[in-house]
Amino acid sequence: MDSKIQIQNILPDSKYVCFVIPSLFSKAECEELLSLEVKQSFQKAISNYPTYYRNNDRLVIDSEQLSEKLFEKVKPYLPETIETTSNIQSENGVWFLSQLNSRLRFCKYSANQYFHRHLDGIHYRSETEQSKLTFMVYLNHATQFKGGRTLFYKSKETEEIWASYTPKQGDLIVFDHNVWHEGEILEQGEKFVLRSDILYSKKANNYTADSYKTQAFGGHLGYIWHLLKFDSSTVLSGGRDKIIKIWDVEGQLIQSLQGHHNSILCIEKQNENTFISGSRDKKIIVWQKQEKQKLENQKTENQIFKQIQVIEIHDALVLSLCRLTDTVFSSSSGDNTIKICSIDGQILKTLVGHTNWVWQVIKIAENMIATSSEDNTIKIWDIRLGKSIETFETESPTFSLAYNEKTQQLISGDYNGIITIRTLTSDFKVANKHTFQAHIGIIRTIKIISDEFIASGGEDNKVKIWNCVNFVCNLTCKHQNFVQSLELLDNNVLLSASYDGTIKTINIEKI
């Protein structure tokens, strides 16, 4: 450790690690990192991240050699241990400094680019090794741009800036993943940073993997994106760990499926023996139940599903899947399109009309689907015509949709936490509309429970049950992070999945 370097604590009165090591990297080292090759290789982040969240350019490289070199430079200044307490068993205990994530992200900000308020996601190597701190080097000086400070907040909702830091070339900032922060909008010039994650590990005697895996619905590492009740005895879940887990209704793990190379964002039942999954890797995989005879003859127990088809029809991540018939589905994507496709991979139609990410696609009638987009519209499509027949303008991006065929109600949840219930006519026009504030922040998921009740989950970490007659909230449950997916297990139990890596069972019998 260089005794001349004075560490600057950014949040001195908080429980969080958040400090700057000034001039840890020299001007020459920064220029070496930000080589001409790097500068010429940046790509738009929109292919992987929505514009409401971030719109900067980035370059991702994997280099063990460079990460080891960077780690050796910062290691003397890092806390050797971090102790965490959480109701998520796998995250409890004392963690020991391990290494720097070899996945390195160079970020470039030009005028009008930003990275809005967020928490950095945990990088999981295993149940006993995961990232705790963010590592970020400022590669150029704030004299070369205007704006672009790193801002810190006490919560997602507050407008008050807790602390800020103006970049100086060669400074390294280190902070806890649990601190809300943002890259302020750049007014002019160009700003460059290099970002990675500082990993910590737990000793075996602090953690018993078997005890964690025997918890009901316990076992995902990181964000859980989607839940699906496949049949009366089987539940599926998928998330950031690239694994689809097959559970019985008691929450005991039956099988883990690996096939995707990035986060699994959506899962849909296609027919009695088949389901499909979509991912950030731009792929859709078709999975099928094995025949009973093969199950009895195989050596490995409980291998119920197998991969039978990989479908590549989108140019960006697959955000939503919707069954149309036993052999045909629709999919929506970050490439702004909706595809109508057979499970053998044949594209039947491409629906074009949205101008930004299409977050969800749902079936509302025979040959009719509805889609919601970040372009502030909801569209109704006639699949036979291959075009949109109605467009509903929205005040903000819409992320979640549900449809009650009996009541003809199209229910949507948006960026501002508002639920809108549109009662549609037989030709899919709006007969009446009601809106109410349901959550603080984005509504990620809506589930119809009955003609009278719906459930919603949002980025305020809450699950809420609503009476659709008087719009009163009858029940609220909370996760430690965003609520991403809801599924009815039966008439009395609702499952909720969260970014906190857990699946909860919620008793709704008395609502």
N, C-alpha and C positions, 0 to 999 in steps of 0.2 A: 504494500500500500504506500502510495506517495504521500508523505507527511505534509507536503505543500498544498495538497488538494483539500479544500474545505467543503464537505458535503452540505448541501442546502436542503433542509426539510421543507417540503411544500405544504404539508398538512401537519404541523407540529402538535396540534392539540387533539388529534384524532387517533383512533386505534389502528388506522391503516398505514402500511408502509407506503411512503410516497416521497421520493427525494431525487435530487439532481446531483450528478457528479460533474462539476464544470470542467470543460476542456480535457476530458478523459482521452479523447481522440484528437490528434493533431490535424492541422489543415491538410497536410500531405496524406494522412491516413483517410480522411474523409474523401478527398479527391480520388484516392485509389479505390475506395469502396464505390463511389459514384463515377465509375468509369464511363467512357464514351459508349461502350457496348451496352452498359446498363441503361444509360440515357436514351438509347435508340430502341430499347426493347419494351418500354412500358406499354401496357394495354389498358383499355377502359375496364373499370371494375363492374360496370353494369351487367356484364355477362354472368356475374356471380352474386352481385348485390343490387338490391333495388335502389332507385334514385332518391326515394324518401329518406333513405338511410345514409348513403354515400354516393358520390359521383366522381371521385378522384381516379387517377390512373395508378396502376400498380404492376409490379413484377415479382413473381414468386420463384425462388430458387431453393434447391435442397443441397446443402453442402456441409458435411460433417467437419471437414477441415477448417472452413471459415468459422463455423459456429464454435469450434473448440478454441480457435484463436481469440475470438471475441470474448468467450467465457473466461479465459485465463486473465484477460485484462480487467474484467469487472468483478471477478470472484472475490478479491480481498475486501470489497465494499458491501457485499451482500450478507444478509442475515443467514447464519449457518442453519438455524432451525426456525420453523414456523409452526405454531400450535393452533389448531382449528377445532371449534366445537360446532356441531351441526346435527340436525335430526336425520341427516343422511349418513348412515353408519360408515360408509366407505370413505367419507371425507374427514372423519374425526381422528384426532391424535396428533402426535408430534411428527413433523415432516422435516427431512434433512436435505440440505442443498445438494443437488445432483449434477445438472448440466444445463446447457442452453439448447433449446429446440433447434434442430438442424434445418427446419423450414424457415427461411428468411424472407421477409416481405419488404421490398422497396416500394415506397409510396411517393407519388408526385402529385402536387397540388398546383393547378394553374388558376387564373382568375375565375371566380364564381364557383370554385370547387370546395368541397367540405366533407367532413365525416361527422354526422350528427351524433347527438348524445347516445352513449351505449356503454355496455360492460364488455370487456374482452372475454371471449370464450375460453374455457379451460381446455388445454391440450392434454389428452389422456394417452399415455404410453401403455398403462395397465391399471389395475385396481390399486396398485401400490406406488405408481409413479405418475405424477400429473403436474401441470404448471400452476403456479401460484402468483407469480409476478410478471408484469409486462416489462420488456426491455426495448427501449427506443432511442436511437441515436439521431440527433439533428445533423444532417449532412451539409447544410448551408446556413448562412446567417440571416436574421430577420431584416438586415439592411438591404437584402436582395428582394424583399417582397413586403407587402402591406397586408395586415391581418394575420390569420394563420396561427394564433396563439393556441396552446393546449389549455383547455378550460376544464375545471373540476367542479362537480356539483354534489351536494349532500344526498340528493335523491333524483329520480327520473323526472319528477313533476315540478320541482322548484325552479323559479326563474332566477334566483339569486346565485351568482357565481361564487363558489366556495373559495377557489384559488385559481390563479392563472400563471402560465409560464410563457415568456416570449423566447422563441428558439434562438440559440447561439450555436454556431458551428462547432462540432466536436463535443457538445454536452450530451451526456447520457441521462435520460430520465427513467426511473424505475418506480413502478407503483402496483398496488394490489389489484388483482382482477375484479375485485368487488367495488371499486371506486367508479362512479359514473363520470364520464369525461367525453370531450368531443374535440375534434380538430376544427377550429373556428374557420368560417368561410374566408377564403383568400380574396382580397380585393384587387391585387395586381402582383405581377411578378411570378416566380415559381418557387415552391418550397419542396424540399426533399428530406425524407426520413427513412431509416432502416429499422424495422420492427421484428421482434421475435418474442419468445416466452422463456421464462426461467423455471426449470423443472425442479421439483422436490420429490423425495421418495420416503416411504415409510418402511420401518423394519417389520419383519414378519410377525414378531411377537406383539405388535400394535394392531394387528389386523388379521382377521380370520375370514378368508374369502368364502369358505363353505357356509359360514353362518350368514353372510350377506346374501348369498345366492338362494338360501332357503327361505328368505323373507318373501311374502306374497308379492309377486310382480317386481322382484328386485333383481337387478343385474345389468341394466344398461349403463354405459359410461358416457356421460354427457347428455346433451339435449335429446329428448324424445319428441319426434315430430308427428307421429301418427299412430292411432289405434284403430283396430278393426275387429269386430266380432265376426268370426268366419262362420261359425255354426253354434249350436247350443252348448258345445263342450270346448270350444277353441277360441282363443283371443290372440291377435297378432299385434306386434308393436315394432316400430322401426325408428332409427334416429341417427345421431351424428357418429356413432361408433361403427356405422356401415353394416350393421347386423339387423336382421329381422328375427325377432324372438317369437316362438310359438308357446303359448301358455294354456294350461287348462283353466277352467273358470274359478278355481281356487287360488290361482296365481302361481302355480308350480310350473317351472320351466320344462318344456317337453323337448324342444329342438331349437337350435340356432342356425340360421341360414346366412351364408356369406356368398356374395356374388357381385354386389355393387362396389365401386371404388371410391365412393364419396357418400355424404349424408343421404339417408333415405327419407324423402320428404312426403311421400304419399303411398298408400296401399289401398287396393280396391278388390272386392270379391267379384269374380267374373262369372263363375257358375259353381255348381255344387262341389267340383273337384279342383277348381283353379282360382288363383288370385294373381294380381299383377302389382308391381311396385315401381315407383319412379324415384329418381335420384338427382342430386347435383351433378352426377357424372354424365347427365344428358341421356341416360339409358332407361328403358323400361324392360323389366324382366318378368317373364311369365313363369309361374311356379305351379306345379301340379301334384296332387296327391298320388302316392304310389299305390299300386294294386295291393290288395290284402295279401296275396300269395308272396309277393316280393318282400313285404314287410316281415312276414313270418320267416323267410329264408335268410334275410340279411343278418350279418354279424353284429352291426351296430344297432343298438336299441333306439326306438322312438324316432327314426328318420322318416317322418311322415311325408314331407314335401320335398320335391327336387326341382331344380331349374330345367326348363325345357326349351326356352326361347329368349334371346336377347334382341330387343327392338330398338333401333336408333333412327328416330324420325324428327328429332328436334335439334336446333342449333344452340340451345341453352338448357339450363336446368329444367327438370320436369316438376311442375308445382302441384298439379292436381290430376286425378284420374277419375273417370266416371263410367260405370257399366251402362251400355246401351242395350245389348242383347247378350246371350250366352257366349257369343264369339266376336262381338264388336264393342269397342270402347272409345271414349273420347279422352283427350289429354290436353292440358294447357301448360304454357311454358313461359320462361323468361325471354323467349324469342318473339313474344307478342302474338303467337298463333295458337289456334286450336286445331288439333288433328282428329279426324275420324279414322280409326284403324282397326283391322282385324287382328286377332291374337296370333296369327301367323306372320304378322309384320307388314301386311299390305296396306298402304295408305289409300283410303277410299275417298277422303275429301280433306282439303285444308281450308279452314275458315280464317279469313283475314279481315280485320276491321279495327281491332284494338291497336293503340299506339304505344303501349307500355306493357309491363308484365301482366299476364293473365293469372290471377291468384287462384281462382277456383272455377270449376265447371261442374254443374249438376244437371240431372235430367228432371224435366218438369212435366213432360207428357211424351206420348209416342212421337218420335222424330223431332222432339223439341228439347233444347237445352238452354240453360242460362249461364252466363259467365260474368265474373267480376274482375275489375282491372285497376291497376294503379293509375290509369288515365282518367279517373273520375267518371267512369261509366259502368253500368250494368247492361249487358246486351242479351236479348232473346233471339235465338237462332232457330231457323227451320233447316234441319239437316238435309231434307230432300232437295230444297232449293239451294242449299249451300250458302246462305246469306242471312244477315241479321234482319229481323222484321220489326224489332222495337229496340230503342235505346233509352235508358233512364239515366239522366245526368245526376251525378252525385256531388256533394260539396267537397268531398275528400276521397282518397283511394279507398276501395272496398276490398276487404280481405277474406270475408267469410260469407257463405250463402247457405240457406236451407230452404226447402220447399215442402209445404204441407198440401198434398194433392187433394185431400178431403175439403179443406177450407179454402183452397186456392190462394194461400198466402205465401208470398216470396219474402223471406226474412234475411236481412243483410246486416253485417257489422262492419264498421269503418275505422278509419285512422284515428278519429277523435273520440272513439268509445261510444258511438251512437248506434243503436239498433233501429232499423227501419222495417216496418211491416207493411208490405204492399199487398192489398187484395186485388187479384187480377180477374179480368173478365175472361170469357171463353176465347176471345181473340187476343189475349195477353196484353191488354191495356190496363192501366191502373184505375180501379174503381174507387178505391180510397187508400189513404196512406196515414200511418201513425209513426212518429219517431219519439224516442226517449233516450236519455243519457243512462247508459248501462255500466260503463267502465271508465276508468281514467286511462286513456291511451288506447292503442290498437286492440280491436276484438279479433282474436285469432281463430275462434271456432264457435259454431252455433250448432246445437243438437235439438231436434224436436223430440220432446218426451211424450206429449199427448196433444190433443186438439186444444187443451187449455194451458199447457206448460211448455216452456223451452228452457234450455240451459245454454249459458255462454261462458267463454273463457277468454281472458285477456292479458295484456301486458302489465296490468296492475297486480298480477300473480293470483287473481281470484277466479273462482268458479261461482257463477250465480244462477239460481233457478228463478225464472220469471213467470208470473201469471199473465197470460196474453189477453185477458179480459180487462183487468184493472191495472196492468203494468206495474204491479207491486213485486218486489224481490222477496221471495219466500225463504230462501236459504243462501248462505254465503260460506264458501270454504276457501282456504288459502294454501298456495304452494310457496316455495322460496324463490321461484323465478317464473317467467312467463308461462301461462297455461296455453298449450298448443293444440291439444286434441281432446275430444270428449266422445265417449261411446257408451251406449246402454248395454249393460250386461243382462239385465232383466228388468221387469217393471219396478223393482225396488232398489236397484243398485246402478249407479252411474260411475263409470271409470273416467278419470282425468289424468292426462299425461302432460309433463312439464319440462321446460328447459332445465329444471333442477335434477333431472335424471330419474325422477320417481313417477310411479303410477299409483294413484290413490283410488280407493273404493269409497264412494259416498252413498250413504243410505238416504234414499229419497221417498221412502214408503209413506212418510207423514206429511208430504208437501200438499 
